Amino acid sequence: MNGPRRRRALGAAALAGVAWWALRRAREADLAGQLVLITGGSRGLGLLLAREFAGLGCRLAICARDAVELERARAELAAAGAEVLAVPCDVSDAAQVEAMVREVERRCGGVDVLVNNAGIIQVGPLQTMDVDDFRRAMAVNFFGAVHATLAALPGMRARGAGRIVNVCSIGGKVAIPHLLPYDAAKFALTGFSQGLRAELAGTGITVTTIIPGLMRTGSPVNAFFKGQAEKEFAWFSLGSATPLSAMHAGRAARRIVQAARRGEAEVTLTWQAKALRIAHDLFPGAMSDVLGGVARLLPGPGAGGGTERVRGMELATPVSPSPVTGLMNRAARRNNEFGGVPQPSPEHARRVGLDPPDDTEPMSGG
Ligand SMILES: NC(=O)c1ccc[n+]([C@@H]2O[C@H](COP(=O)([O-])OP(=O)(O)OC[C@H]3O[C@@H](n4cnc5c(N)ncnc54)[C@H](OP(=O)(O)O)[C@@H]3O)[C@@H](O)[C@H]2O)c1
């Protein structure tokens, strides 16, 4: 191609790029004034999403079980100028969710955007998991989203408009070893979310499935560990801490809100999660061998069966909390991960620079 032709081709490509970008921008709905209900909005990703939606001028309703932590989140959002209602609620209980959604509708009007974000995670080898671990994971990570969706849908259908965002996980696309109850529940949620979008096509209600890889929300301190709990906490929090393995959670929240505004079908967050999905889809046999190898590298159940569930913030290992996991610890402080009860162990609190465990003063951003 000669010089002028190449320049014309480059110009046309640049124009097409700008037009594509402008078209995508134009497809982003203006959500100002709309009511966004976020389950698990008290800390971590849910709180970051609340801050993000508030920045767009949305009104907010947030729910979670821990009323102390929820109130801290509400106070922070309100102090920043957001109009926010906080309703304590356990999403695994259908009746509580129904009552919570009715209260939100009564006090704030119809739910325009529902974000099914509430989730729990248990980490450990299968030998340490019992049927209750699977039930707990399904109850929150799967049925929690089903309950909230069924409660909010009638209002959305009546208005012929709405957005539902389901925060799934890469663990709901590729089963990660030592997370079996979580994987199973997130696979179920992914299927529900995809099917829901298909069934609601043409109703004015969009459903967006979010498949995040690791994000630096700080949530390992609130995850539960079984087996050799210290070792499980160490590898899991290391993976959740470094920029090489985990995405900045604020950036993840911005991308999720953008996907909701565009009504996108599915978004996978982090290049690592994308690579894992592609590799698994193309080479399922080879990938299962790789994951089998990973499982063999992870800690065994340990002496005594290791069936005790220990929360991350009760643990302190040489790796975590430490400067190596400093980014995660700062994110945990910023995102209200230490906000309620129970409080961290004195050693954990000392290492992440928190006040003594019985202190309930609001924490400053780290
Ligand atoms: N962080 C990551 O790397 C990552 C990766 C992939 C997917 N995800 C998903 O992203 C979502 C948010 O994760 P995160 O890292 O922000 O976790 P997080 O900091 O532990 O936040 C979880 C939120 O869910 C709430 N929650 C838990 N169980 C609940 C229940 N039964 N009823 C109502 N609320 C409940 C928690 O509050 P209470 O405990 O007070 O109820 C909290 O507000 C989860 O669905 C998670 O699976 C996270």
Ligand as a Chemical Component Dictionary entry (heavy atoms), coordinates in Angstrom:
data_LIG
# 
_chem_comp.id                   LIG 
_chem_comp.type                 NON-POLYMER 
_chem_comp.pdbx_formal_charge   0 
_chem_comp.three_letter_code    LIG 
# 
loop_
_chem_comp_atom.comp_id 
_chem_comp_atom.atom_id 
_chem_comp_atom.alt_atom_id 
_chem_comp_atom.type_symbol 
_chem_comp_atom.charge 
_chem_comp_atom.model_Cartn_x 
_chem_comp_atom.model_Cartn_y 
_chem_comp_atom.model_Cartn_z 
_chem_comp_atom.pdbx_ordinal 
LIG N1  N1  N 0  -13.390 -10.226 45.984 1  
LIG C1  C1  C 0  -13.188 -10.995 44.940 2  
LIG O1  O1  O 0  -12.027 -11.214 44.518 3  
LIG C2  C2  C 0  -14.355 -11.618 44.210 4  
LIG C3  C3  C 0  -14.101 -12.372 43.065 5  
LIG C4  C4  C 0  -15.170 -12.912 42.382 6  
LIG C5  C5  C 0  -16.463 -12.704 42.815 7  
LIG N2  N2  N 1  -16.668 -11.986 43.935 8  
LIG C6  C6  C 0  -18.064 -11.801 44.385 9  
LIG O2  O2  O 0  -18.295 -10.432 44.608 10 
LIG C7  C7  C 0  -19.290 -10.271 45.633 11 
LIG C8  C8  C 0  -18.772 -9.310  46.684 12 
LIG O3  O3  O 0  -17.554 -9.837  47.207 13 
LIG P1  P1  P 0  -16.641 -9.019  48.217 14 
LIG O4  O4  O 0  -15.260 -9.376  47.913 15 
LIG O5  O5  O -1 -17.040 -7.597  48.240 16 
LIG O6  O6  O 0  -17.062 -9.732  49.603 17 
LIG P2  P2  P 0  -17.300 -9.106  51.059 18 
LIG O7  O7  O 0  -16.443 -7.934  51.268 19 
LIG O8  O8  O 0  -17.194 -10.232 52.014 20 
LIG O9  O9  O 0  -18.816 -8.582  51.008 21 
LIG C9  C9  C 0  -19.879 -9.469  51.017 22 
LIG C10 C10 C 0  -21.145 -8.690  51.313 23 
LIG O10 O10 O 0  -22.253 -9.616  51.262 24 
LIG C11 C11 C 0  -22.983 -9.512  52.480 25 
LIG N3  N3  N 0  -23.601 -10.788 52.802 26 
LIG C12 C12 C 0  -23.005 -11.972 53.022 27 
LIG N4  N4  N 0  -23.922 -12.892 53.341 28 
LIG C13 C13 C 0  -25.123 -12.266 53.336 29 
LIG C14 C14 C 0  -26.464 -12.670 53.601 30 
LIG N5  N5  N 0  -26.757 -13.932 53.949 31 
LIG N6  N6  N 0  -27.442 -11.755 53.503 32 
LIG C15 C15 C 0  -27.163 -10.468 53.158 33 
LIG N7  N7  N 0  -25.929 -10.019 52.885 34 
LIG C16 C16 C 0  -24.926 -10.916 52.986 35 
LIG C17 C17 C 0  -21.936 -9.079  53.516 36 
LIG O11 O11 O 0  -22.510 -8.475  54.665 37 
LIG P3  P3  P 0  -22.913 -9.379  55.981 38 
LIG O12 O12 O 0  -21.820 -10.376 56.192 39 
LIG O13 O13 O 0  -23.040 -8.378  57.080 40 
LIG O14 O14 O 0  -24.214 -10.020 55.681 41 
LIG C18 C18 C 0  -21.160 -8.066  52.702 42 
LIG O15 O15 O 0  -21.855 -6.860  52.638 43 
LIG C19 C19 C 0  -19.565 -11.675 46.160 44 
LIG O16 O16 O 0  -20.718 -12.203 45.564 45 
LIG C20 C20 C 0  -18.347 -12.453 45.722 46 
LIG O17 O17 O 0  -18.593 -13.840 45.586 47 
LIG C21 C21 C 0  -15.655 -11.433 44.647 48 
# 
loop_
_chem_comp_bond.comp_id 
_chem_comp_bond.atom_id_1 
_chem_comp_bond.atom_id_2 
_chem_comp_bond.value_order 
_chem_comp_bond.pdbx_ordinal 
LIG N1  C1  SING 1  
LIG C1  O1  DOUB 2  
LIG C1  C2  SING 3  
LIG C2  C3  SING 4  
LIG C2  C21 DOUB 5  
LIG C3  C4  DOUB 6  
LIG C4  C5  SING 7  
LIG C5  N2  DOUB 8  
LIG N2  C6  SING 9  
LIG N2  C21 SING 10 
LIG C6  O2  SING 11 
LIG C6  C20 SING 12 
LIG O2  C7  SING 13 
LIG C7  C8  SING 14 
LIG C7  C19 SING 15 
LIG C8  O3  SING 16 
LIG O3  P1  SING 17 
LIG P1  O4  DOUB 18 
LIG P1  O5  SING 19 
LIG P1  O6  SING 20 
LIG O6  P2  SING 21 
LIG P2  O7  DOUB 22 
LIG P2  O8  SING 23 
LIG P2  O9  SING 24 
LIG O9  C9  SING 25 
LIG C9  C10 SING 26 
LIG C10 O10 SING 27 
LIG C10 C18 SING 28 
LIG O10 C11 SING 29 
LIG C11 N3  SING 30 
LIG C11 C17 SING 31 
LIG N3  C12 SING 32 
LIG N3  C16 SING 33 
LIG C12 N4  DOUB 34 
LIG N4  C13 SING 35 
LIG C13 C14 SING 36 
LIG C13 C16 DOUB 37 
LIG C14 N5  SING 38 
LIG C14 N6  DOUB 39 
LIG N6  C15 SING 40 
LIG C15 N7  DOUB 41 
LIG N7  C16 SING 42 
LIG C17 O11 SING 43 
LIG C17 C18 SING 44 
LIG O11 P3  SING 45 
LIG P3  O12 DOUB 46 
LIG P3  O13 SING 47 
LIG P3  O14 SING 48 
LIG C18 O15 SING 49 
LIG C19 O16 SING 50 
LIG C19 C20 SING 51 
LIG C20 O17 SING 52 
# 
